[in-house]
């Protein structure tokens, strides 16, 4: 259902829009948990380590896709907020073209250089074959996910966050079913997990495409919509390229940590993988608020309603503070005890290592929540450079911290890398947001002053003319 976010109480609209996103993200994370549980308990620690070791690599390419498609659909949201239906359709056709080129590029890299990349990542020899098989199949799933994320982004740009939720739930449930059946009944091993993902996302993309064609007549494309528009292409790339780069930088920093983690062996990799799954689940409420702010700010930016954006940021920042504290408490008193669930046999070292990571990272959830709010708001306003600078800051701090602290403190040093990176990125996006808002205020003040100055001069001229004529 199409929804206009430029009218009505900001907080109510954001929360209404946010809830389906949150539920969808939770389902996605439950799938990730289920996948790790199935692999870990049915195939053992080495298989779980292989999935965990390749996860950051897959995450790099997936985040690039999400960044690109997210940037492309921000233009769609801005056109919708401005009431420009022709521009809206143009934005979709050009987004499809860009996504197709992105698919070809990613396929080329992963098909020809996967083995070299895994070698650079320090993948332990005992899990390298499984890691290669798993990632090779996921390459095809990645292509499907690019277009699925694009279509979901288009629906959210039009204010519909519920329909993407339904498809995400559908995909997650299918994924778990296929993974279990292919691994347990067909004995496909780790290959079954990757094939399950490929089949489920392919079916989801097919049904999603059919649904959009039937239910969204406003974006049914005609031949004229496919006419190349240089201005539209430039506008989309100006947002999509920095966002794609930003997301790739974020994921590359995680790749650096994983590379350092891989050098400590399969047990540390398994512990890190399990802990990250729990952390990703616990941070979903803050992430959903951030994603909601991207669409909210994009529509209101297109409508020229800056005050509504500021109100939305203020409300969600306060709410994120409360949520970050609540989720940190949940992880510290409940989540840490879930590490053992991922293992087919008790391993005290893996359990304690996972608990140690979560004990450290929970102190810094507030900073992560602020990144979600300010970064997505700036992106929705079309300000992609500041989030990119924040991502580069995060890459630098996380990489340096991971390498330096790992040498001093061993694998425990890795656990401080992300929290320190969150602090650095928070400073950048917060200062950047304040700067952008102040700049807009100054511009508006100058415009208002110039307008009134012109009106005063006009009135003075009219008065002078009258006086002269009276004389």
N, C-alpha and C positions, 0 to 999 in steps of 0.2 A: 504494500500500500504506500503510495506516494505521500510524503509529509513535508510541509513547509515549516522550517525551524526558525523563520524570521519573525514570527508572531507568537505571542503568548509568554508565560512566565519562563525565563531561561532555565532555572534549575529543574523545574518539572519536566520541561521538554528534554533536557539533557539526560535526566534519570530514566524517562520513558524510552528514549532512544538507546540508552546505555544498557538497560536490563537484558534485551535480547542478545546484545554483544557479549555481555558477561556470561550468560547461559551458554552461548555458542562457544566461547573461549574455554569455559569449564569442560564442556563436552570434548573439545579438542585435547585439552590436557588430560582428561580421563582416558582418552584414547592412548595418549603418549604413555600414561601410567600403565594401562592395560597391556600395551605392546611390550613395554619393558618387563612387566610381570610375566607375560606369556613366554618371552624369549629367555628371561633369567631363570624361571622355574622349570621350563621344559627343556631348554638347551644348555643351561649352565652358565657359569661366571664368564668364561671366554666369549661366548656368544653375546652376552650382555655387554661385555667390554667392547666387542667389535661394533655393536650398534652405537654405543656411547662414543667411541673413538671417531666414528664417521659422522656423528650427528652435527658437530660444528661445521663440517664441510658442506653437508646438505643445507645447513642453516645459512651459510654464506650465500649460496645461490638462491635459496628461497627468500631470504631477506632482500636481496637485490630485486627479485621479482615483485615482492610485496611493496618495496619502495617505489619502483617504477610504476606499477599499476595504481598504487595509492596516489602518486603525483598526478598521473593521467586523469584519475577520477576526481581529483580536487578541482580541476578545470571544469569537469562536468557539473559538479556541485555549484561552482561559481556561476556558470551559465544558467543553471536552474534557479538559483537565488535571484538572478537578474531578470528572469523571465524570458531568456533568449533560447527558444526552442530550436531554432535553426543551428545556433552555435552549439547547443547541447548535442545534437545529432552529429555534427561535424567532429566534436570532441571524441565521440565514441568510435567513429570510423578511423580517425587518426590514431587513437589508442590501440585499436586492433592491429593496425599496420606496424606500429612500434613494437607491440608485444610479439608479433610474428618474427620480426628481426631479432628480438632478444632471445627467443627460443632457439633460433638457428645458431646464434653465438654461444649460448650455454651448451647446447648439444655438442658443438665442435670441441669446446674446451674439455668437457667431461669424457667424451669418447676417445680422444687422442692423448690426453695428459693425465688421466686418472691415476695410473700406477705411479707416475712421477710425483704427483701431489701427495699420495699416501706415504711415499718414501720420505718426503720432506716433513711430513707430520709426525715422524718418529713412531709410526704404528708398530707395536711389538710383533715380531715374526710369527708368534703362535696364533695371532688373530688376524694377520694381514689378508689371508686368502678369503676369509669370511667377510672382512671389511670391503674388499674389492667387489665381491659378488653382490653384496647388499647395496653398495653405492651405485654400481653399474645399472641395476634394475631401477633404482630410484631416479636415475637420470630421465627415464621416460615419464615417470610420475611427475617430475618437475615441470616438464613441458605442459602437461595437462593442468597442473596447479596454477601456472601463469594465467591461463585463460579463465580458469575458475575464479581466481582472485580478482581478475578484472571485472567479470560479470557481477560478482558480489559487491565490488566497489561501486559499480554503476548503480545498483539498487540502493546502497547506502547513501550515495550522492543525492538520490531522489527522496531521501528521508525514510526509506524502508529498511529498517534493521531487523525486522522479524523474519522475512523470507530467507535471507542468508542464514539465519539461525536454523531454520528447519532443514535446509540443505546440509548444513554443517553437522547437525545431529544425525541426519541420514547417512552422511559419509562416515562419521565416527563409528556408528553402530555397525555398518557394513565392514569397516576396516577391522574391527575387533573380531567379528564373525569369520571373515576370510582368513585372518592371521591364525586364529585358533584351529580352524579346519585344515588349512594347508600345512601347518606345523605338526599338529597332533595326529590327525587322521591320515594325511597324505605323506607325512614324514619328509617334507621338503626342506627341513632345517631352516637356516637363516634366510634362505631364498624365499621361503613361504611368507615371511614377514614383509619383505619388499614387494612381492607379487600381490599380496593382500592390499597393500597401499595403492598400487597401480590400478588394480581392478576397481576398487571402491571410488577413487577420485575420478576415474574415467566415466563410470556410471553417473556419478553426481554431476559432472560437467554436462553430460548429455541431457539429463532431466532438467537441469537449471536453464539450459539454452531454450528448450521447448517451453518451459514455464514463462520465461521472459517474453518470448515471442507472443504468447497467448495473452498475458496479463498486463503488459506494458506497451500499449499501442502508441504511446507518446514517443517511444524511441524506435519504432519500426523504421528501418532504414530504406531509403530509396537510392536509385542510381546517382542522383545529383548529390547526395550526402557523401558519396565516395570521391567526389572531385577534390583533387589536392588543393589544400589551402595553406600557403606558406606561413601566414600569420598564425593560424591555429597550430600548425606543427611547431613553430617556434615557441609559442606560448606553452604548449604541453611539455616540450623538451626543457624549457627553462625551469620548470618545477620538477619534472620527472627525473632528469639527470642528476641534480643535486640530491634528491631524495633517494634515488637508487644508489648513488655513491655513499650517502650517509648511512643507509642500512647495510651496505656492504662493509663499510668501515667498522660498524658495530659488530658485525658477525666475524670480521677478520680478527678483531681483538679477542673474541672468544676462541677463535682458531689458534691464536698464539698461546692462550692459557691451556687449551687442550693439547697442543704440541708439547708444552712443558710437562703437563700431567702425564702424557703418554710415556715419558721417560722413566716414570716411577713404577711402571708395571700394571698388569691387568687388575689387581685388587684395588689399587688407588683409582684407576679409571672407572671400575664398577661402582665404587663408593661415590665418586664425583657425579657419575651419571644418575644414580638413585637420588642423591641430594638435590641435584638440579631439577629433576622431575617434580619433586615436592615443592621446591621454591617457585618454579614456573606456575604451578597450580595456585599457590598462595598469593601470588602477585597479580592474578587475573582481574580482581575488582578494580585496582588502580589502572591497569592497562585498558580496561573497557571504558573507563571514564576518559582516558586520553584519546582513544579512538573516536568516542562520541564528540569530543571537543574539536576534532579535525573537521568533521562534517558540519557541526554547529557553526564554527568560525568561518568555514568556507562559504556557506549559504549567506550568513550575515555580512561577510565581507563583500560578496557579490551584490547584496542589497544596500551596502553602504551604512550598515548599522554597527558602528564601532563600539558604542556604549554597551550594547548587548553582549558583545564579545568580552569586554572587560568584566561585566557582571558574571558571565559564565565562568570565566577564569577564577574570579574571587570565590564563587560558591564551590566549584570543584576542587580548588586548592585546600579549602577548609575540610571538605569531605574526605579528600585523599589523606590528609594528616590523620584523621580519626581511623580510617581504614588501614593505614600503614601500621599504626600501633596495634590494632586488633589482630591483624594477620601475623604480625611479629610474635604476639603472645600465643596465638594458635600454633604456629610452627614450633616455638620453643617448648611448649608443653604437650603437644600432640604429634606434630609432623615429624619430629626427630625420632620418635619411636616407630615410624613406618619404614625405616631403612631395611630392616630384616625381611619385610614382606617381599622384597624384590629377589631374594636369594632362595635357592632350592635346598640350601643347607646353611646352618649357622656359621658365620664367620665373624668373630669378635672384632678383628682388625677393620674389616669393611664397615661394619656397623658403627664403630667408634669414630672412624674417619669421616663418614657421612654426617654424623651428629656434630662433629667439630666444625665442619663447614657451615652448617645451618646456625649453630650458636653464634658464629661471627657475623654472618651476613644479615641476620635479622635486625641488628642494631642500626642498619643503614637503609631500611626499606623506605623511610620518609623521603630520602634523597631520590630514590628511584621513582617514587610516585610523582614528585615534582617534575622530573624529566618528562614523564608521560604527558603531563598537563601542558607545560610550556612548549615543548617540542611540537606536539600535534597542533596546538593553537597557531603557532607561527607558520607551520606548513599549510594549514587551512587558509591563512591570510596570504599565501603565496610567497612567504619569506623563507625560502629554503636554504639560504646561505648560512644563517645563524645555527640552525640545527646541524648543518654539515660541519661547522667549526666545532660544535659541541661533540660531535661524533669523533672528529679527529683528536680532540682533547681526550676523549674516553679511550680511544685506541692507544694514544701515547702513554697515558697514565697506567692503563691496564697492562700493556705490554712491558713497560719498564718495571712496574711493580712485580709482575709475574716472574720475570727473568731474574731480577735482582733479589727479591725476597726468597725465591725458591733456592737460590744459592746459599743464602744465610740460614733459612729456617726449614729447608726441605719442602716437602709437598704442602705443609701447613702454610707456608708463605704464599702459595697460590690463592689461598682462601681470602686474603686481604686485597687482592688485585681488583676485583669487581667493585667492592665497597668504595675503595679509593677513587676508582674511575667514576662512580656515580656522583661523588662529591664534586669532582672537577667539572663534569658535564652539567650538573645542576647550576653551578655558578654561571656558566656560559649562557644557558638558555634563559635563566632568570634575568640576568643583566640585559641580555638581548631583547627579551620581551618588554622590559621597562623602557629600554631605549626606543624601540619601535613605536610604542604607545605614546611616548613623549614627543617623538618626531611627528606623529600624526596630529597630536594636539597643537603643536606649534604651527604646522601647515594649515590646520583649520583656523587657528587664531589669525594667521596672516591673511588668509582668504577672507575671513569675516571683517578684519580691519580694512583691507583693500576695498571690499564691497561697500562698507559703511562710509569710508573716506570718499569713494566715488559718489555715493548718494548725497553726502554732505556738500560736496563740491557742486553737484548738480542743483541742489536746493539753493545754494548760495548764488549760483549763476542765474537761476530763475528769479530769485529775490532781487538781484542786482538789475536784471532786465526790467522788472516791474517798476523798481524805483526810478530807473532811467526814463522809462516810458511815462512815469507819473510826473517827472520833472518837465 
